[in-house]
Amino acid sequence: MSHEQYKILSRRFGRADAHNLAAYEADGGYAALRKSFEMGREAVTEEVKNAGLRGRGGAGFPTGVKWGFVPKDAETVYFMVNADESEPGTFKDRYLIDYDPHLVLEGSIISSYAVRAELCVIYIRGEFGWLIDRMQAAVDEAYAKGYLGKDILGSGYALEVIVHKGAGAYICGEETGLINSVTGRKGQPSIKPPFPAVQGFLDKPTIVNNVESVAAVPHIVTNGAAVYREHGTEKSAGTKLFSVSGPVRNPGVHEIPLGLPFREFFHEWLGGMADGEELKAVIVGGSSVPILTADEAMNINLDYESCAEAGTMLGSGGMIIVPGRCDMVELIQVLMHFYWDESCGQCTPCREGTGWLHRLVRKLRRGEGTLADLDLIEKVCSGMAGLTICPLSDAAVMPMRSFLQKFRPEFEALVQVQDDTGSPSRWAREIRS
């Protein structure tokens, strides 16, 4: 069966002119915006609810339900698009902005209309310089053509869009951290409740949606919830973009129907491992989710429920294929360094715990660790999980625990690397240096 039938969000990927307004309009662009004005706000929201679209940033919360949390009597509402893509292993959103910024923009306008927002902020990661320019160019084209500004397409609806450049902080991918960053405060998460949909930017109701989430909205409005549900499962509807890295024959961004067996995705879409490589493990949804062994991965379906049953998460779809030659202790050291470096430092369990985990793994790789250090890693994880304002602490704990549990012999082997005097062996000294 052709994979082309699943290309809803990715059908313009690879086209040199796809980012231009003329090319987007020639493909039917902004027809969904016109239709949304004919339908009305409530009908658009209900259609998105009925479609079963779930947030594609990682949490998987139903998008239409989230919109419905905005108080009906709110006089001022804000809408924000989270393009602060920075989860290691994830690179789908940058493809959408690069190849199809008007799709993202049209989805953002429709979503803003549905929640009654008159200001939309598209928050883009600071390192994405060329993407910021690309989105700003699309916004400028939309203003010039009457898709933004006052009285859009004669509907009476007015919307201003600001492209906001982040400063490179991973924590600003968390919605309250993003809101605080836009406000001018430190980019640190806030305690919830109050939730942003009730009290967010400038203390007004604010909806924050991921790039991929809003990009799916025009298709739903144009074709209806039933057509969207033709792909996926009952609880995980539609298609999903997966960012695949690692030594497979066809890495990159793939759009697949949710519920697709990993085994089929691996062999028929990714082409299996590259020559001379063996599959050792799979990180399904970005670096913050528990890792699966090769055998575990081959028995899951790629949807939210199946991944949860297997003890991991679909997350953002940042799939990392781990080859047999990979040193798992080295890999988890790299990930722990990332979370330690990116912790905002607001919560003690995260600020101190991420540093401890990184130092303990480094100690093991230097050949100076003991079996007691493996127990200490688990103790530190227990003092971090679920005890902080945002999930960054958990994002470090989940991979750390799963690596230690499933690849413990590799950790224990480092403990045994001692010479007869009890000092680190020559091999361990080389790692340390």
C-alpha positions as CSV (number, residue, x, y, z in Angstrom):
1,M,0.0,0.0,0.0
2,S,1.3,3.4,-1.0
3,H,2.6,5.7,1.8
4,E,1.4,8.7,-0.2
5,Q,-2.2,8.3,1.1
6,Y,-1.0,9.2,4.6
7,K,0.7,12.5,3.5
8,I,-1.5,15.1,5.0
9,L,0.9,17.3,6.9
10,S,3.9,16.3,4.8
11,R,2.6,16.4,1.3
12,R,4.5,19.6,0.4
13,F,7.8,18.5,2.0
14,G,10.7,18.7,-0.4
15,R,9.1,21.2,-2.8
16,A,11.3,24.1,-3.4
17,D,8.4,26.6,-3.7
18,A,6.2,25.1,-1.0
19,H,6.8,28.0,1.5
20,N,5.5,30.7,-0.9
21,L,1.9,32.0,-0.6
22,A,1.2,31.5,-4.3
23,A,2.1,27.9,-4.2
24,Y,0.1,27.3,-1.0
25,E,-3.0,29.0,-2.4
26,A,-2.6,26.9,-5.6
27,D,-2.9,23.8,-3.5
28,G,-6.1,25.1,-1.8
29,G,-4.5,27.1,0.9
30,Y,-6.6,29.3,3.1
31,A,-9.8,27.7,1.9
32,A,-10.1,26.2,5.4
33,L,-9.9,29.6,6.9
34,R,-12.8,30.8,4.8
35,K,-14.8,27.7,5.7
36,S,-14.1,28.2,9.4
37,F,-15.7,31.7,9.3
38,E,-18.8,30.1,7.7
39,M,-18.9,27.4,10.3
40,G,-18.5,29.6,13.3
41,R,-16.2,29.3,16.4
42,E,-18.2,26.7,18.2
43,A,-18.6,24.4,15.2
44,V,-14.8,24.6,14.5
45,T,-14.1,23.6,18.1
46,E,-16.6,20.7,18.0
47,E,-15.1,19.4,14.7
48,V,-11.6,19.4,16.2
49,K,-13.0,17.6,19.3
50,N,-14.8,15.0,17.2
51,A,-11.7,14.5,15.1
52,G,-9.8,13.3,18.2
53,L,-6.8,15.4,17.5
54,R,-4.4,15.1,20.4
55,G,-1.6,17.5,21.2
56,R,1.5,16.6,19.2
57,G,4.1,18.2,21.4
58,G,4.3,15.2,23.7
59,A,1.5,15.2,26.2
60,G,-1.2,14.0,23.8
61,F,-4.0,16.0,25.5
62,P,-7.1,16.4,23.3
63,T,-6.7,19.7,21.4
64,G,-10.4,20.6,21.1
65,V,-11.0,19.8,24.8
66,K,-8.1,22.2,25.7
67,W,-9.7,25.0,23.7
68,G,-12.9,24.4,25.6
69,F,-11.2,25.3,28.9
70,V,-11.2,29.0,28.0
71,P,-13.9,30.7,30.1
72,K,-16.9,31.7,27.9
73,D,-17.1,35.1,29.4
74,A,-13.4,35.9,28.8
75,E,-13.0,39.3,27.2
76,T,-9.3,38.9,26.2
77,V,-7.8,35.6,25.0
78,Y,-4.3,34.8,23.7
79,F,-3.1,32.0,21.5
80,M,0.5,30.8,21.3
81,V,2.2,28.3,19.0
82,N,5.0,26.3,20.6
83,A,7.8,26.0,18.0
84,D,10.5,25.8,20.7
85,E,11.4,22.3,19.4
86,S,14.3,21.1,21.4
87,E,13.7,17.6,22.6
88,P,16.8,15.6,21.6
89,G,15.7,13.3,18.7
90,T,12.8,15.5,17.5
91,F,12.9,17.6,14.3
92,K,9.5,17.4,12.8
93,D,8.3,20.9,13.6
94,R,11.2,22.5,11.8
95,Y,10.2,20.6,8.7
96,L,6.7,22.0,8.9
97,I,7.9,25.6,9.3
98,D,10.6,25.2,6.6
99,Y,8.5,23.6,3.9
100,D,4.9,24.7,4.9
101,P,4.9,27.8,7.0
102,H,1.5,28.9,5.6
103,L,-0.1,25.6,6.7
104,V,1.2,26.3,10.2
105,L,0.0,29.9,9.9
106,E,-3.5,29.0,8.6
107,G,-3.9,26.5,11.4
108,S,-2.9,29.1,13.9
109,I,-5.4,31.6,12.5
110,I,-8.2,29.1,12.6
111,S,-7.3,28.0,16.1
112,S,-7.0,31.6,17.3
113,Y,-10.5,32.3,15.8
114,A,-11.9,29.2,17.6
115,V,-10.8,30.4,21.0
116,R,-11.6,34.1,20.3
117,A,-8.0,35.3,20.5
118,E,-7.0,38.6,18.9
119,L,-3.3,38.1,19.3
120,C,-1.3,35.0,18.3
121,V,2.3,34.5,19.2
122,I,4.4,32.0,17.3
123,Y,7.3,31.2,19.6
124,I,10.3,29.8,17.7
125,R,13.5,28.4,19.1
126,G,16.3,30.9,19.0
127,E,18.7,28.6,17.1
128,F,16.2,28.3,14.2
129,G,17.3,31.6,12.6
130,W,16.3,30.6,9.1
131,L,13.0,29.3,10.3
132,I,12.2,32.5,12.1
133,D,12.9,34.4,8.8
134,R,10.7,31.9,6.9
135,M,7.8,32.2,9.2
136,Q,8.0,36.0,9.4
137,A,8.0,36.1,5.6
138,A,4.8,34.0,5.6
139,V,3.2,36.3,8.1
140,D,4.1,39.3,6.0
141,E,2.6,37.7,2.9
142,A,-0.6,36.8,4.9
143,Y,-1.0,40.4,6.1
144,A,-0.5,41.7,2.5
145,K,-3.2,39.3,1.2
146,G,-5.8,40.1,4.0
147,Y,-5.4,36.8,5.9
148,L,-4.3,38.7,8.9
149,G,-5.1,42.1,10.4
150,K,-8.5,43.8,10.8
151,D,-11.6,42.3,9.3
152,I,-10.0,39.2,7.9
153,L,-11.7,38.2,4.6
154,G,-14.6,40.4,5.5
155,S,-15.5,38.2,8.5
156,G,-15.3,41.0,11.1
157,Y,-12.6,38.9,12.9
158,A,-9.3,40.7,13.6
159,L,-6.0,38.9,14.5
160,E,-2.4,40.1,14.9
161,V,0.4,37.6,14.7
162,I,3.9,38.1,16.3
163,V,6.8,35.8,15.5
164,H,8.7,35.7,18.8
165,K,12.4,34.5,18.9
166,G,13.3,32.4,21.9
167,A,16.7,32.5,23.5
168,G,17.6,28.8,23.3
169,A,16.3,27.4,26.6
170,Y,14.8,23.9,26.5
171,I,12.6,24.7,29.4
172,C,10.7,27.2,27.3
173,G,9.1,24.3,25.5
174,E,7.0,23.9,28.6
175,E,3.9,26.0,28.1
176,T,4.1,28.1,31.3
177,G,7.9,28.6,30.7
178,L,7.1,29.8,27.2
179,I,4.4,32.2,28.4
180,N,6.8,33.6,31.0
181,S,9.5,34.1,28.4
182,V,7.1,36.0,26.1
183,T,6.0,38.1,29.1
184,G,9.6,39.1,29.7
185,R,10.1,37.1,32.9
186,K,12.6,34.3,33.4
187,G,11.8,31.4,31.1
188,Q,10.8,29.2,34.0
189,P,7.6,27.1,34.5
190,S,4.9,28.2,36.8
191,I,2.9,26.1,39.3
192,K,-0.5,24.9,38.0
193,P,-3.2,25.6,38.7
194,P,-4.1,28.2,37.6
195,F,-3.8,26.6,34.1
196,P,-2.9,28.9,31.2
197,A,-6.4,28.4,29.6
198,V,-7.8,30.3,32.6
199,Q,-4.9,32.5,33.6
200,G,-1.9,32.7,31.3
201,F,-0.2,35.5,29.4
202,L,-0.7,38.9,31.1
203,D,-3.0,36.9,33.5
204,K,-5.5,36.3,30.7
205,P,-6.8,33.0,29.2
206,T,-4.1,31.6,26.9
207,I,-4.0,28.5,24.8
208,V,-0.6,27.0,23.8
209,N,-0.5,24.4,21.0
210,N,2.3,22.6,19.3
211,V,3.2,23.3,15.6
212,E,2.1,19.9,14.4
213,S,-1.2,20.3,16.3
214,V,-2.2,23.5,14.6
215,A,-1.0,22.2,11.2
216,A,-3.6,19.5,11.4
217,V,-6.5,21.9,11.9
218,P,-7.0,23.1,8.3
219,H,-7.3,19.4,7.1
220,I,-9.9,18.8,9.8
221,V,-11.9,21.9,8.9
222,T,-11.8,21.2,5.2
223,N,-12.6,17.5,5.2
224,G,-14.4,17.0,8.5
225,A,-13.7,14.8,11.6
226,A,-14.8,11.6,10.0
227,V,-12.3,11.8,7.2
228,Y,-9.5,12.7,9.7
229,R,-10.5,9.6,11.7
230,E,-10.1,7.3,8.7
231,H,-6.4,7.0,9.8
232,G,-5.3,6.0,13.3
233,T,-7.2,4.3,16.1
234,E,-10.3,5.2,18.1
235,K,-8.2,6.9,20.9
236,S,-5.2,7.9,18.8
237,A,-6.8,9.4,15.7
238,G,-5.1,10.7,12.5
239,T,-1.6,10.7,11.3
240,K,1.6,11.6,13.2
241,L,5.0,12.9,12.1
242,F,7.9,10.8,13.4
243,S,11.5,12.2,13.4
244,V,13.7,9.2,12.9
245,S,17.5,9.3,13.5
246,G,20.0,6.5,13.7
247,P,21.6,4.0,11.3
248,V,18.5,3.0,9.3
249,R,18.3,3.1,5.5
250,N,15.6,5.8,5.4
251,P,16.0,8.2,8.3
252,G,14.2,11.6,8.4
253,V,10.6,12.7,8.9
254,H,7.9,10.2,8.1
255,E,4.1,10.7,8.4
256,I,2.4,7.5,9.4
257,P,-1.1,6.5,10.6
258,L,-1.2,6.2,14.4
259,G,-1.5,2.6,15.4
260,L,1.0,1.3,12.8
261,P,3.0,-1.6,14.1
262,F,6.6,-0.6,14.8
263,R,7.7,-3.8,13.0
264,E,6.0,-2.7,9.8
265,F,7.3,0.9,10.2
266,F,10.8,-0.3,10.8
267,H,11.0,-2.7,7.9
268,E,8.8,-1.1,5.2
269,W,9.2,2.6,5.9
270,L,12.6,2.8,7.4
271,G,14.1,0.0,5.3
272,G,15.6,-1.7,8.3
273,M,19.1,-1.2,9.6
274,A,21.9,0.1,7.4
275,D,24.4,-2.5,6.2
276,G,26.5,-4.0,9.0
277,E,24.3,-2.6,11.8
278,E,22.1,-4.5,14.3
279,L,19.1,-3.1,16.2
280,K,19.8,-2.9,19.9
281,A,17.1,-0.5,21.3
282,V,14.6,2.2,20.3
283,I,13.7,5.5,21.9
284,V,10.2,6.0,20.6
285,G,9.1,9.5,21.5
286,G,12.2,11.7,22.2
287,S,15.0,11.4,24.7
288,S,12.7,11.9,27.7
289,V,10.8,8.6,27.4
290,P,11.8,5.2,28.7
291,I,13.9,3.2,26.2
292,L,12.7,-0.1,24.7
293,T,14.9,-3.1,23.8
294,A,14.7,-4.3,20.2
295,D,12.4,-7.2,21.2
296,E,10.1,-4.9,23.1
297,A,9.9,-2.4,20.2
298,M,9.1,-5.1,17.7
299,N,5.9,-5.9,19.6
300,I,4.4,-2.4,20.0
301,N,2.0,-0.3,17.8
302,L,2.8,3.3,17.4
303,D,0.0,5.0,19.2
304,Y,-0.4,6.6,22.6
305,E,-2.1,3.7,24.3
306,S,0.1,0.9,23.0
307,C,3.2,2.8,24.0
308,A,1.9,3.3,27.5
309,E,1.1,-0.4,27.8
310,A,4.7,-1.1,26.8
311,G,6.0,1.1,29.6
312,T,7.1,4.1,27.4
313,M,5.4,7.1,25.7
314,L,4.7,8.2,22.1
315,G,5.9,11.7,23.2
316,S,6.8,14.0,20.4
317,G,7.6,11.2,17.9
318,G,11.4,11.8,18.2
319,M,12.4,8.2,17.4
320,I,16.1,7.3,18.0
321,I,17.3,4.0,16.6
322,V,20.1,2.6,18.7
323,P,22.6,0.2,17.0
324,G,24.2,-2.8,18.6
325,R,27.6,-1.0,18.7
326,C,26.3,1.8,20.9
327,D,27.7,2.0,24.5
328,M,24.5,2.5,26.5
329,V,26.3,4.1,29.5
330,E,27.9,6.6,27.2
331,L,24.5,7.4,25.6
332,I,22.8,8.0,28.9
333,Q,25.7,10.2,30.0
334,V,25.1,12.4,27.0
335,L,21.4,12.6,27.8
336,M,22.0,13.3,31.5
337,H,24.4,16.1,30.6
338,F,21.6,17.6,28.5
339,Y,19.0,17.6,31.3
340,W,21.5,18.8,33.9
341,D,22.6,21.7,31.5
342,E,19.0,22.6,30.6
343,S,17.4,22.5,34.1
344,C,16.3,26.0,35.0
345,G,17.3,25.4,38.6
346,Q,14.0,26.5,40.1
347,C,13.2,23.2,41.8
348,T,15.8,21.6,44.1
349,P,15.1,18.0,43.1
350,C,15.7,18.8,39.5
351,R,18.6,21.3,40.0
352,E,20.5,19.0,42.2
353,G,19.2,15.6,41.0
354,T,20.1,16.1,37.3
355,G,23.6,17.0,38.3
356,W,23.9,14.0,40.6
357,L,22.8,11.7,37.8
358,H,25.3,13.1,35.4
359,R,28.2,13.0,37.9
360,L,27.3,9.4,38.9
361,V,27.3,8.1,35.3
362,R,30.5,10.0,34.6
363,K,32.1,8.4,37.6
364,L,31.1,5.0,36.3
365,R,32.6,5.7,32.9
366,R,35.9,6.8,34.6
367,G,36.1,3.3,36.2
368,E,35.7,4.8,39.7
369,G,32.1,3.6,40.4
370,T,30.9,0.9,42.7
371,L,27.8,-1.2,42.9
372,A,26.6,1.1,45.6
373,D,26.6,3.9,43.0
374,L,24.0,2.0,40.9
375,D,21.7,1.9,44.0
376,L,22.4,5.6,44.6
377,I,21.3,6.4,41.0
378,E,17.9,4.7,41.8
379,K,17.7,6.6,45.1
380,V,18.3,9.9,43.4
381,C,15.7,9.1,40.8
382,S,13.2,8.4,43.6
383,G,13.9,11.8,45.0
384,M,13.2,13.6,41.7
385,A,10.2,11.9,40.1
386,G,7.0,13.8,40.4
387,L,8.4,16.3,42.9
388,T,8.9,19.4,40.7
389,I,6.9,22.1,39.1
390,C,7.4,20.9,35.5
391,P,8.2,17.5,34.0
392,L,11.9,18.1,33.2
393,S,13.0,16.2,36.3
394,D,10.8,13.3,35.2
395,A,12.3,13.6,31.7
396,A,15.7,12.8,33.1
397,V,14.5,10.1,35.5
398,M,12.5,8.0,33.0
399,P,15.4,7.3,30.6
400,M,17.9,6.9,33.4
401,R,15.8,4.3,35.2
402,S,15.0,2.4,32.0
403,F,18.6,2.4,30.8
404,L,19.8,1.0,34.1
405,Q,17.0,-1.5,34.3
406,K,17.3,-2.9,30.8
407,F,21.1,-2.6,30.2
408,R,22.4,-3.1,33.7
409,P,25.2,-5.5,32.7
410,E,26.8,-2.6,30.8
411,F,26.8,-0.5,34.0
412,E,28.0,-3.4,36.1
413,A,30.8,-4.1,33.7
414,L,32.2,-0.6,34.3
415,V,32.2,-1.3,38.1
416,Q,34.4,-4.3,37.5
417,V,37.0,-2.5,35.5
418,Q,39.6,-2.4,38.3
419,D,43.2,-3.7,38.4
420,D,44.7,-5.8,41.2
421,T,45.5,-2.7,43.3
422,G,41.9,-1.4,43.3
423,S,42.8,1.5,41.0
424,P,41.0,2.1,37.7
425,S,42.4,0.0,34.9
426,R,44.3,1.4,31.9
427,W,41.0,1.2,29.8
428,A,39.1,3.2,32.5
429,R,41.9,5.7,32.8
430,E,41.6,6.3,29.0
431,I,37.9,7.0,29.3
432,R,38.6,9.4,32.2
433,S,41.1,11.3,30.2
